[in-house]
Amino acid sequence: MFSKILVSVDHSENSQMIFQAALEFATAQHAQLLLLHVLSSEEEGSPLPIPRGIESMYWAAGSELDLVAWQQQWKAYEADCLEALKALANQAAAQNISAEFRQVNGSPGRCICQVAEEWGAHLIVMGNRGRSGLSELLLGSVSNYVLHHTSCNVLVVKTVSVKENRAKLGRDRATSPDVAETP
């Protein structure tokens, strides 16, 4: 029985679908939820991270980094993501599901595994981006990392199929005009 379900969400439109799947599962299992968002530069729409200590580095004239503007962008991003977590927790509470939420900084795969272990999760519910082949190798796959590095069960909600992702990127043979057919 899965009485503790960790739900990994991000700031994408697919998060609602992942959350709904987890909510249905939690209802059926009478489980509690932990909604987790990992603040990361890997997420679409996030400001690029600036390494710690960069403010003390020497910058050549004209190449200074506007740290104040970046810090404001990052704070706004953090606040938006936290509000989204609160809204999901309220949706769960409206359906009598106990839900808490956390937002952490770091590598998504590692953070999901670490929080799941610390919280004692029985199941992780997460989505995928439909990457395969070279794009998965170069960009990584959070769901693949979690599958191989956690000690609990993982439910991957297929929000985007590999075929849909390829078509969207223009790499599908049937939709890509720059791929010539050979006789």
Secondary structure as UniProt FT lines:
FT   STRAND          4..8
FT   TURN            13..14
FT   HELIX           15..29
FT   STRAND          32..39
FT   TURN            41..42
FT   TURN            44..45
FT   TURN            52..53
FT   HELIX           54..56
FT   TURN            61..62
FT   HELIX           67..94
FT   TURN            95..96
FT   STRAND          99..105
FT   HELIX           108..119
FT   STRAND          123..127
FT   HELIX           133..139
FT   HELIX           142..149
FT   STRAND          153..157
FT   HELIX           162..169
FT   TURN            173..175
FT   TURN            177..178
//
